[in-house]
Amino acid sequence: MSVFLKVMKKLSSAFREKPTLKPDDFELEHFLFYHGLVGTSPEGQRKFKDVRADIRFAVESKSSAQLAIALKLLPLHWEEKLKSIADEIKDKEVLIEILAPERLGDTETNNNFPLFHEHWKVRANAAKMLAHLKATTKVEELVNSLPGTRENTKMAFCHLVYALGRLGEKSALEAIEPFLVDEDPWIQVDAAGARAQLCADPTDKPLQDAIFRSGKFFDYAAVQISKVIPVQSFLEKTGETDPDPEIDKNEIRQAGMRLVTGVCQAGSGSFPSEVVIERGLDDLSRELADELSQSDTANSASPISLRAALDLADWLSNNGRSPHAAILEKAAESYIKATTSLGDSLGLIESQNRSPFESATLEAAIYCAGRLNQTELAPALYKALKKPGSASIKDEILEALSKIGSQTEDCQKTGADILLELAKTAVDLEERTEISPSAQPVIEEEEEPARLYFRVLKALGKTAQPEAVAYLVTATSDHAPDKRNRALKSLIEIGDNKAEHIAAFKNSLIERMSDLSAEVRTTAVDGIGRLGVLEGADRVLELTAAREVSLANKALETLSDLAMNGNRDAIIEKLKTKLKSGGNQYHREKLNKLLENIEKHQAKP
């Protein structure tokens, strides 16, 4: 729950200045769905009685249109109650029939048919009730509803596709398959989770390919897939004797390793850390270590296995299991010394038509090169950036380069050196900083060089070299607000990890609090609080009266952070001085409330 609230706080704050807008409802529905945040409606409430009466009336009159009206309810809030209402209905065959009556024609929307209704809530609730009633005879209608739901009532898609998964009819597999490669990452997650539920088979090739494909929300897909098909099922397939020559046991095992990475990512961010334990992955350290130590055998560990080991090691280390993490780290180091597979795998960049398995292997090799600080691979990564096949993984290459530092004095260029060269080749920073800063987004004359420049600014946040810090400081004066903002964010990231660098850019943070762009000002204020730059407190105090609501709130939050991190007396004094100077009543009330909160709490030791 705490993870979800953290995510929702970030999501809602982005829209605070524009009350007419709402956070992306489609994304919000998925957060609620995948985190299991379902609500309930007590039976004593009048609304529940009304809904129950309306559904009973629809069944008695055999009216699909009437039922559709009754089903305009939030699916997750009403899920359990609708199930209880369905259980009370004596003639369930009639209920099933009016939920999905036989249609004439292939219309995508028709309000007389709940599964084809123009309102997403009706479609979603109809699908969930059919799944609860085990209405396998209506699988075809659910399948027919999928394409139109994807295009016209997308919010209902996850509910429909998982209804098919729960019904368990294999005939729906073909219908789900196209959505595994949908352009929307949430649709990909929904389709992968439903397919896993439907086939429950680690040898299913489309499911394996879905696991190998990179996706924005792969951590969600990994959690959902491993919920219905244990990761161990993928790993154990390697040892089985299977007469089917088309089954690639190695790919099955590597799909399991990809799930290890996905679940560890989920347990380190989007989900509670316990999800790794729930999936039984915390006990895999010895098995993965053994696999890496046998890398010189015919069944040598792939970069996917290496990444799984490193991701699990990170999770173990961050969750009080350091001895187990050390086993994996040591095995990873031994593996690197005994093999050249990372360098060999980078050769996959030459192919523009990589299979999902090859793409996952390449992505893992790039990640491991950076994670394990493989200095000798920095030139290969640099060359890879120039290959036609790098378009989809440029960000991964840049991030890997940002992590590669110098290991010896006579070492070749570090990753940061290469990143700076890339930036200098892409744009003339001196020329860009001579142009007057813009408050509004800038249309770049050449899009691709500007895009590469932005990506490099982001990647430099992973480094800790003085040259990178100096370049980012200069970039905070770029004429384009998005580039200034990105440079600031990267500096703050560096300061979070290496406090000794803060002195080199704290003046830039203070200066950017007077930027023309509200977004840049907000980022700078956030940095002042996160990094504890007390010198910026006076300007932060001024911004508590900013017209932009999100900026003013961030300024109040920053003052509180400064106070709680060793500057309590100084902030109290500044607030009292400010209150004596007057100001409007609303602003004074906010400052008074902040002052009271700070005085009530002690600073962190």
N, C-alpha and C positions, 0 to 999 in steps of 0.2 A: 504493500500500500504506500509506503513512504517513497519508493522509487517512482510510482505513478504520480504522486502528488508533486514530486520534484519536476517531472516532465511536464505536467500540466501547468505548473507555475511559469515555466519557461514559455510554453506555448501561449498562454493567455497574456503574458506581459507584452508580447509582440504586438498585440492588438489594443493595448490599453488607451492609446491616444485617439482611436477611431471607434467610438462606441457603436457605430452603425454596422461594423464588421464583427464577425464571430470567428473563433478559431476553426480550422478546417474540420467540419463535422465528420467527414469521411475518415480522417485520421483519428479523431476523437472516438468514433465508434469502434475502431480497431483497438485502440488502447484499452477501452472498456472490455471489449470482447476477449482479447488475449490475456489480460491481467485478471480475468474472472470477476470483474467488478459489476455484478448484477444486483439490481435493487429488488424491492418487494413492496407489495401493496396489501396492507392488512385487510382481512376479510370483512371487518366491521365497517370499513369505509363505504360510503354510499356508491362511490364510483365502481368499486369491485362488484357490488350487487347489480348495478346497472349494466355493466359489461356482461356479467353472467346471464342476466335476463335477456339482453340483446342477442347473445349467441344462441341461447335456447330457442328464442323466437325465430331466428334465422333457420335453425335446424327443423323446427316444427313446420315452418312455411316452405322449407326446401329452397331458400333464396340465397344464392351466392352473392348477389348484390347487397343484400341486407347484412350478410356475414362480413363482407368487405368493409362496410361502414363501422361495424363493431370492432374490427381489427386495426383501426388507426391508433395504435398504442405503441409506446417505446418498447421494442422487442426485449431488450435485456432487463428492463424494469418489470415487465409483465410475464416473463418466461415461465416462472413456476406457477403463477396463478392461472395462466392460460392452460397449462398442463392439467391442473386440478379441475378446471372447468371441463376440459375435454374428457377427463376420466369420469365425470359425473353424467355425461351424455350417454343415454342408454343405447340409442341407435347410432353407433359409431360409423356404420357404413354410410349413412346419410351425411354425417358430418364430413367424412372423407370425400364424398362425392361433391358436396357444395364447396369444399376447399379447392378442389381441382376438377371442375366439371368438364365434360368432353366439349372441345371447341370445334367450330367450323371455320377453317382458314388459319393463317399463321400470323395474325395481328400481334404486334409486340406489346401494345397496351390496349386494354379493354377493362373498364371498371366493373364489369359484370363477372369477371374472373379474377379471384384474389391473387393468383400467381402471376397475373399479367396486368395488375392494377397500376395506375400511374403514380401511386404513392408508395414509397419504398417500405414503409412500416407494414403496410398490408401484405406485400409480397413476403417480407421477412417472417412475419407471424404465421402466415399460411404455411410456409415451408417448414418452420419449426414444429408446428402442430402436426403436419403430415409425418415428420420424422418421429415424433413422440408416439403417434398412432401406428407406427410401423407400416405405413401405407405404401408397400412396395409396388402396388399396381399403378401408382401415380409417378413413378420414377421418370417415365417418358415426358410427362408434363413438366416436371421440374427441370429436366434436361432442355426441353424446348424453351423454357423461360430464361435460361442462363444468358444467352447472347443479348437479349433485350434488356435484361437486368443490368448487365455490364455497361450498356450504352445509355440507358434511360433512368435507371434507379440504382445506381452503383452502390449506394449505402446498404442495399439488401444483399449484395453479392455474397459476402462472407456467410450470411445466414443460409442462403440457398445452397451454396456449394457444400457446406458442412452438413446440411440436411441430407444431401445425397450420400455423403460419407457415412453418416449414421445408418442410413437405410441399407447399405452394404451390397447393393446390386452391382455386380461387375460390369454390367452393360453401360454404366455411367462413366467408366474409365476413359473411353474414347472422347466423350464430351468434355471432360475436364482437361485433357492433355493440352489443347491450344492455349489455355490460360496460364500454363506453366511458363510460357515465354511472353506473357503480356507486357506491354510497355509500362504499366503501373506496378511498382514494386509490391504494393499491398495485395493486389490481385494475384501476383506470383506466390506470395506467402499463403493466401487463402487456398489456392489451387494445390499447392504442394502439401499443405496440411490435410486437406480433404482427400487427396489421392493416397496419402499414407494411411489414412483412416480406412479407406475403401479397399486397398489391396493388402496392406499390412505385410508387405513382402520386400525384404532388402534387395532381392534380385530384380526388382522392377526397374528396367532401364530408364524410362522417362523420369521416374522419381530420382534415380541416381544422378541423371543429368541436371535435374532441378537443384539437387544438393551441390553439385559442382559449380553451377552458375553463381556468379557473384550477384548480390542484390543488396539494396540499401537496408533492407530489414531481414537480412539472412539470420540474425540472431533469433528473431521471432520464429522464422521457419524451422530452425534447428530445434528450438524448444518444443514446437508443436509436433514435428516429425518424431523426435525421440520420445515423446509422450506415448505414442501408439506403437512405434517400432523401437525397442531398446537398442541403444548404440551397440551393445554387445552382440546383438543379432547380426549386425553387419560384420563385426570383427570375427565372429565364430564361423562365418561362411567360408573363410579362407581355408579352414582345416577340414571341411567336408568334402566327400567324394561326390561329385555331381556329374551325371552322364551327359548333361547338356553342354556341347562344345561352344555354344554361343555365350555362355555365362562367363564373364571375365571376373575371376575371383579377386584379382588384385584391385580392380576398380570398385568392387563391392566393399572391400576393406578400406580403400581410400575414401569412399563415401562416408564410412563410419568415422574416419579420422577427421573429415571435414565437419561432421556433426560435433565432434569433440571441440573443435575450434569455435563453432557457432554457439554451443551451450556455454563455453567458458567466457565468450564475449558477452553473452546475455547475463551470466552471473557476475560479471564485472561492471555492468552498467544498467541495462534496461530492465533486468529482473533482479530479485533478491539473490544474494550469493548462494543461498541454499539450493537453488535449482541444480547446481552442479552435483551436489550430494544426492538430491532426489533422483537424478539420472544415473547415479552409480559411477560417476566419472572420477571421483576423488581417489578411488582404489586402482586406477589404471596406471599409476606412476611406474610401478615395477615392470608392467608389460610393455609400456612404451620405451622405457629405458633399455630393456632387453632387445627390442626391435632395432633401436638405434645402434646398439653395440654390435649387432650382427650385420651391419651395413655392407660388409664386404662379401656377403653371401649372394647367391643368385636372387634371393628375394630382398634385395637391398631396400632400405627405407627411402621413401620418396620425400620431396620437400613438403608434401602435404602432411606426412607423418611427423616430420621434424617440426613443422609449425604447430601441429596439435600438441606435441610435447612441450614446446615453449609456452604456448598459451595456457596449458594446464599448469606448468611450473609457475607462471605468473600468478594464476589464481591461488595455487597452494601457498605461495609465498605471502600473498596479501591476506590470507585467511588462517594464519597461524600454523601452517604445515611446512615450515621451512626445511626440515630434514628431507621430506619427500620431494620438495622442489629442487633441493640440491642434487638429488639423484638424477633428476631429469636434466638439469643444467650440465652436469658432468658428462652425461651420456651424449648430449647435444654437441659439446665441445669435442668429444672423442670422435663422433660421427663426422664432424667437419674436417678433422685432421686426416681421416681415413678415406675420404671420398671427394670427388669433384662434381658431384651431381648438381649442386646449385648452379655452378657455371654452365654445365651441360644443359640444364633446364632453361637457362636464359636464352638458349638458342631457339626456343619455341617462339620467340618474338618475331622470327623471320616469317612465320605463317600467319596469314590474314584470315584463314579459315580454320581456326583451331576448334577442336572438339571441346565440349564443356570440361571434360577431364583434363585436357591439355591446358585450357585456360586456368583452371584451378591450380594445376601444377606450377604454371608460370607465375601466377600471383603469389603462391606460397614461397617460391624460390626468391622472388623479389623481396617479400617481407622478411624472410630469414636472413638474406644478405645484409639488410639494414639492422635487424634485431641483434645479429651476432657480430656486427661491426666488421664485415668482410671487406677490408680495405682493398684487397686485390681485385674485387669485383666492381669497384667504383667506375673504372674506365668502361667496363662492359655495360654497366647500367646507363652511363652517359651515351654510349653508342646506341643502346637500345631505344633511347628517346627519339632518335632520328629515324627509326625504322617505321614503315607504314603500319605495321601491326601493333604499334604502341598506343594508338589513339585512345583505346578504352582503358588503358592502365597507366596513363601518364602520372596521375596523382600518386599511385602506389610507388612508381619509380622515384618520383621526387621525394616522397617521404622516406624511402629507403636511403636515398643519398643523404638526406638531412641527418641520418643517424650514424653515418659512417665517419668516424673521426680518425685522427692520426694515431697510429699505434707505435711508430718509431720515428726518430728524428729524420732519418733519410727516406721516409715513406713518400709515396707519390701524393698527389693532391687529395685532400679530404673531400667528403661529399659536399660540405659547405662551400669549399672552393669552387667546385663544379657548379653548384647552384648559383653562386654569385656570377660566374662566367655566363651562365645561361641567361640570367636576368639582364646583364649588361649587353649581351648580344640581342636580346629581344627588344629592349627600350633604352632610350637615352634618359637616364634618371635626372641628370643635371638640367636637361631641356624641359622635362616635365615639371620640375620644381620651380622653374622660372616663370611658369604660367600661373596666373592668379588662381588661388584655390576656388573651387566651385562648391556651392551649397547643394546643387542638384546633380543627379547622375550625369555622367559624361558619355557621349557617343564617341567611341574610339575610332580613329581613322583606319587602323588595321586591327581587326578583332583578334586574330590568332596570336600575334606577339603579345598583345595586352592580356590575353587570357593566360598565356604561359607566365608572364610577369606576375600576375595575381597568384598563380599556383606556387610560384617560387617564394613569394612573400609568405604564403601560408606554410610552406615546407620549412622555411628558415626558423619558424617558431620552435622546431624540434631540435635545433642546434644550440650550441652554447659558446660559439666562437666570437671573439671581439669584432672580427671583420663583419660577421653577420649582423651583430647588434648595431654597428655603425651604419651599415647599409639600410637597415630597417628604420633607424632614427631619421635618416635623410628621406626615406620614403614616406614618413609621416607628414611631409610637406608637399606631397604629390598633389597635382591639381584635381585629380579625380577623388571624390569622397570615399568610394568603395575601396580604393587602393590605400588611402590614408587609414581607413578603419582596419583593413586587413593587417597593415604594418603594425598598428597599435596592438591588435590582438596577439600577434606573434611576439611582440616585445613583452607583453604581459605573461604569455605562456613561458617565455624564457625566464622571466623574473620569478615565476612560480617554482620553477625547477632549480634555478641557480640564482639565489638571492644576491650574490656578489656582483651581478651585472646590473642591478637596479639603478645604482648610482649613475651609470652611463646614459640612462634614458629617462630618469624621473622628470627632468625639465621638459622633455617632449610631452610627457603625460600631462603636466601642468599647463603647458601651452595649448594642447589640443582641447582642453576644457573650454576654450574660447573659440572653438572651430565654428565655421559657418554651418556645418552639418550637425543636426541634432543627434544623429546616430553616432557620429564620431565623438561628440561631447559625452554621450552616454557611456561609450566604451572607455573613454579616458577616466570618467568618474568611477566606473567600476574598477579600473586598474588601480586607482588611488587607494580604494578600500582593500582590494585583495592583497596589494603589496605593502600596505601600511605606510604610504608616503604622507607623513603629517604635514609637510610643507604645502601640500595642495588643499589643506582643510579650509582655508579662508575662501578659496574659489568655490569649493564644494558647497560651503554654507550659502554663498550667493545663489547657487543653482537650485537650492531648495525652493526658490520662488520662480523657477522657470515656468514658461507657459506650457511647455510640453509635459504632460502629466507623468509619463514614464520617466523622463529625465529628472523631474523634481523628486519623484519617489526613489529613484536610484541614488540621488544625492543624500536623502535622509537615511537610506540604508547604508551608504558609505560612511556617513558620520558615525552611525552606530557601530559599524565594523571597526573603525579607527579607535573608538572609545574602548571597545571590548578587547582590543589587542595592544594594550599597554599605553594608551593615550587618553585614559578616562578623564583625568583632571584637566588636561589641556582642552579637550572638546567641551567639557562642562563650562569652562571659563569662556570659550568662544561663543557658546550658545547664550549664556547669560548676557554677555556684551551685546550680542545681536538683538536680544529681546529688549534691551534698554533703548535701542535706537528707534523703536517704533515699528511701523509696517502695518499692513492690513490685518484685520482680525483673524481671517482664515489662516494666513501664514503663521501668525503668532501662536495660534492654537496647535498647529502642527509641530512647531518648534518646542512649545511647552510640553507637549506629550512626549516628544523624543527625549527632552531633558529629564522628565520624570522617570522614563524607562531606564535611561543610563544611570541615574542616581540610585535606582533600586537594585541594579546589578553590579557585581564586582567585575573588574577586568579579569581576563584570563591570566593565569599565572605564567 
